[in-house]
Structures are given as C-alpha cells and as structure tokens.
Amino acid sequence: MAFQARSSWISRHPITPHLPPPPRSVPRSVLRSGKHDRLWSANATKTAPPHGASLRATSDTSGARGADPLCPKTPPHGAGDRGGPAWGSGLREAPQREVPVHNVHDHVLQCVGQTPLVRLNKVTAGLASNVYAKLEMLNPGSSVKDRIALQIIEDAEASGQLKPGGTIVEATSGNTGAGLAMAAAIKGYQCIFVLPDKQSEEKRAALRAYGAKVVVTPTNLEPEDPRSYYSVARRLSEETPGAFYANQYHNPSNPLTHYRSTGPELFDQLDGKIDAFVAGLGTGGTITGTGRYLKEQRPDIQIVGVDPVGSLYYDYFKTGQLTDAFSYVLEGIGEDFLPSTMDFAFVDEVIRVNDRECFAMTRRLAREEGLFAGGSCGAAVAGALKWVRAHDREGQNVVVLLPDSGSRYLSKIYNDQWMSENGFLEPETPLGRVGEIVDAAPREPITIPDTTEATEAIGLLKVHGISQVPVLRGGKVIGVLHERTLLEAALSRGPHDARAGELATHDFCVVDRGTEVAVLSDLMRKVRTALVMEGDTLEAVLTRIDLIDHVARRTADAGGSREGA
C-alpha cells in the first residue's frame, strides 16, 4: 500500500457549516430536454443562466428537439438582398415576447468553469477504455487556475485580507498569475508575480498584458533560498503596502475550489459513470479537491496523479520520504517541496513521466486530436495512457484533466528548433523496462536497520562488495547509506558513535519493474541508487553500473540484429 499522509487534508480543512454545500451542475438529462432553459427563461430578460447551461441546451435548434420559437435562426448573410424577405419582416406582426438571455454574462469572471469533456480517439488507439479530456484551457484565462484564482480573491475579500485598491502578490509558474491578473483587472487590484526563469516568455508577456509587474528568479534553488521564487514572493508581500499574498501552495481555498466546482462538474457530465480521474501534481489542489469529491460519491473510483522525473512527489508517495528533487524542463507540475494543499489520502496511484514523452504527447494532441494544449496536458495524457494500459477494460471511463493552452508554449514545445536544440526530436533508442535489468542479475537486496552501528555497516559493505545499502525503520526505507558518507563520518568524527539512521541520505530514487529504462536513465543522472519497489516490498537495488551493463547489452544486441539483417 502506498504511503498515506498522517494528517489528511480533509481533517485539516473540514467543510464547516457556514460553507454552502458543493454545487451540482444541471444533470445532462435536463440539459438534453431543454427543461433547464424553461426553468430560468421565464424571468430571464436581464438574468443570465448558469455558464454553459443554455449553450448546451439550445446549441441544436433543429431536428427532434425543434427550433426555439423565442430565438429564430439567423438567415444566410444578405438573404434579404437576393429577393427573399428581409430578415425581420413580419416579426412586427407577432406578439411581443420576452427573449431569454443565452450565455450572456455581466463580466468575464462569470465564464469560469463548466468546461467540456472531449473523448480522445487517435492517441488512445487500441485501448478498450473510454478516455475523456477535461478541457480546462477553455476557461477565459486559458487554464484551470482561473477557478482557484477567483475563489482565493473572493475569500481574501471576505476575510478582510484584501482591501479595495490592494496588491495581489503570488509565486506562480504563470497560470495562477494569469487567473489572478484577470480577476484583478475586473476588481481593480494591482498584481506582482514572481516566476522562475524556466517559464516561457509567452507566460511573462501574458501577465504583463494584464498590467501586472513580473519578477523573474533563478529556477534551480532550494525553496528556502532567499532568491527562490517562493521566498521572493513572500518578501514582496511583506514589503508592499496593502499587499495580499495569494500563496496557492498553502491556501485551503485552492483544494476547496475543486471540491466545490471541478468535482461536481465531472461527476454530472458523465452521470456519475467515472472509473478513474487523472491529473498532474502541482500544488495538489486539483487532485486533492476533485479527488475528495469524487471519492465521496464513488469510493471505488481511482484517483491517479502524474509526476515528472525530477519532482519529489512520486518517491514520497511510494516511501513517505522527501527525496532530493532536481531540475526538469516541463512547466506547471511537479514540486521540490510538499505543499499543504497536497493530500495523498485521496490519491490511489502516481505515474511518473519524463520531459521527452510529455512534449511528444503534447504535439500529438494538437496534430491528432486537434487540441492545442500545454506541456502539462501532454504529461497528464501520457501518464493517463500508462495507467490505462495497465488497467484497461471495456466500457471503463477515464477522465484526464488538461490544465492549459498551447499558446503559452509556442517558443518551446511547438518550436522545432527549440525541441531539436534540447534533444527532444532525436529518435529514442528503445531500452526496455527496469524489470529486464532486475531479471538479468537477480539478487536479494541487502538492507540494514537504522540502529546499525557505522562500523558494522562498513564491514557489511566490505563483505558483500557493495558501495551502498538501504536503511530501514519499521520495515520502511528511510534512506540509503553510501560508502562516501561513511568515509566522511570517519574522517570528521570517527564512525564509532554514529548509527545508520543518522548517516542515511535521500540520494536515491524509486522505480518499479514497469518503469522505462529511459526514465531510469534520466533519474540516475542525478542520483546514485535506484530502489525497485513492488508495493511496499523492496525487490532490488540498482546502481549506475547496472544501468551501464544493460545499455551495453542492448546496444550490442541491436548491432548484431542489424548485421544479421
């Protein structure tokens, strides 16, 4: 069983009595019948319907449902000039009737939410399951973050943290900033956004277009570093008069928004027939809030997170340990720390993806499905398809959330020159899966308890001819003890007083037998040890030399095959 957080988000943020119950979207059966329009249209001369409701109910004004007598079709352009009756002639004789307002809003913030589901067809070829994409890039600010941005601002206004004329400060990868800036433009607030320098220029330009001030910081920094975008945003919020720090990574409004909007929308769109929900792991708000709502409706639903190579979420989910994160190119998901808005109590599985497969799938979505999506969308779909291939069955409904638009990645993912310069267009040599490495040289993994004295650990490494050993506490891996660490301890203070638990480091990654060797290769550029886990069981310990041996065998086999041909 995967690691579960001790203090779940649901216990930290219960739904208190003053909050309204989660809203339910209008059932599809009502929308199909057109009853919903009749419910609100009687007195709707100046009142708009819920966003998207009338659009879906009246988009087909012909056929079995009949034309809407209150909203006749527009004739072909210039019909009245070709000898036919002028458009509108004869209408004066008809009795005057109130005309309902169809999908018209007072301001753009009323357009947030009620995004459509679209079935994926070509990228899912060969699968029995139905895979639907939730198109969050169709929100007015072009991303799923429009949802939380509006809620964060409204909650801050209600609590008095954000006052008229104030300034909103946030650390963002771009999308939350765009949502906040859009809402700030309507409500009259100033904005300061801090972005790491790996974010695309399109994102920075979009924020400036809304009138926001943009501060760019280095990417490869620890969160606690005063130069990191988290630290800079916090400092600016303290130094700016009348500032409000949105703090999406620790703001309970983030997951609550998805609990009260995204979850109910999805459940109603498929009439409750959802078997799995897949989303990328960023702040954790989307998967925590949506997952919580869906599991309350259907406890057996599978909630699947997608994490990029370099982020710490996958290892934390598998072991409960915060391993060292490292840089990756993908924008928008993955973290190098654990936000309080991420609650793994509502997550059943985490799938790992690398930059190359994320970008390849992003481009496929545009070219094969007509979906102009961002990189984290490609990551979500790549991860969803990995999960579906392992759990495929006829009639299964899987929903994958696509967070943002491809318009923010024109200079990167959709730019052939950038893709080529970064090595993402080069043909990839098939290297197989981790299970092949394990089976090539099967051996029982050697481990030690955390109470083992350093001198005893040194003897064990010498006897077995190994340079590292996993350290266990209560049967769970808490780290890996390397010979270099033992050497440093011996030189600094002598190894006699130290125990393995004190010297263990997080210089390792976690994989399973099904992990692609290409992904393992990316990971082992940064860490020296890979732990092969099957559930809670440690099956094998792999080092860089194991990877080198496997790649050499593969290369030799490929060369022999070409000569034989």
Secondary structure as GFF3:
##gff-version 3
##sequence-region A 1 565
A	DSSP	alpha_helix	9	12	.	.	.	ID=ss1
A	DSSP	alpha_helix	28	33	.	.	.	ID=ss2
A	DSSP	alpha_helix	35	41	.	.	.	ID=ss3
A	DSSP	alpha_helix	53	58	.	.	.	ID=ss4
A	DSSP	three_ten_helix	63	65	.	.	.	ID=ss5
A	DSSP	three_ten_helix	79	82	.	.	.	ID=ss6
A	DSSP	three_ten_helix	91	93	.	.	.	ID=ss7
A	DSSP	three_ten_helix	108	111	.	.	.	ID=ss8
A	DSSP	beta_strand	117	119	.	.	.	ID=ss9
A	DSSP	beta_strand	130	135	.	.	.	ID=ss10
A	DSSP	three_ten_helix	136	138	.	.	.	ID=ss11
A	DSSP	alpha_helix	145	159	.	.	.	ID=ss12
A	DSSP	beta_strand	167	171	.	.	.	ID=ss13
A	DSSP	alpha_helix	175	187	.	.	.	ID=ss14
A	DSSP	beta_strand	190	196	.	.	.	ID=ss15
A	DSSP	alpha_helix	201	209	.	.	.	ID=ss16
A	DSSP	beta_strand	213	217	.	.	.	ID=ss17
A	DSSP	alpha_helix	229	239	.	.	.	ID=ss18
A	DSSP	beta_strand	243	245	.	.	.	ID=ss19
A	DSSP	alpha_helix	253	260	.	.	.	ID=ss20
A	DSSP	alpha_helix	262	269	.	.	.	ID=ss21
A	DSSP	beta_strand	276	280	.	.	.	ID=ss22
A	DSSP	alpha_helix	285	297	.	.	.	ID=ss23
A	DSSP	beta_strand	302	308	.	.	.	ID=ss24
A	DSSP	alpha_helix	313	319	.	.	.	ID=ss25
A	DSSP	three_ten_helix	344	346	.	.	.	ID=ss26
A	DSSP	beta_strand	349	353	.	.	.	ID=ss27
A	DSSP	alpha_helix	355	369	.	.	.	ID=ss28
A	DSSP	alpha_helix	375	391	.	.	.	ID=ss29
A	DSSP	beta_strand	397	402	.	.	.	ID=ss30
A	DSSP	three_ten_helix	406	409	.	.	.	ID=ss31
A	DSSP	alpha_helix	416	421	.	.	.	ID=ss32
A	DSSP	alpha_helix	434	440	.	.	.	ID=ss33
A	DSSP	beta_strand	448	449	.	.	.	ID=ss34
A	DSSP	alpha_helix	454	464	.	.	.	ID=ss35
A	DSSP	beta_strand	468	473	.	.	.	ID=ss36
A	DSSP	beta_strand	476	482	.	.	.	ID=ss37
A	DSSP	alpha_helix	483	492	.	.	.	ID=ss38
A	DSSP	three_ten_helix	495	497	.	.	.	ID=ss39
A	DSSP	alpha_helix	500	503	.	.	.	ID=ss40
A	DSSP	beta_strand	508	511	.	.	.	ID=ss41
A	DSSP	alpha_helix	517	523	.	.	.	ID=ss42
A	DSSP	beta_strand	529	534	.	.	.	ID=ss43
A	DSSP	beta_strand	537	543	.	.	.	ID=ss44
A	DSSP	alpha_helix	544	564	.	.	.	ID=ss45
###
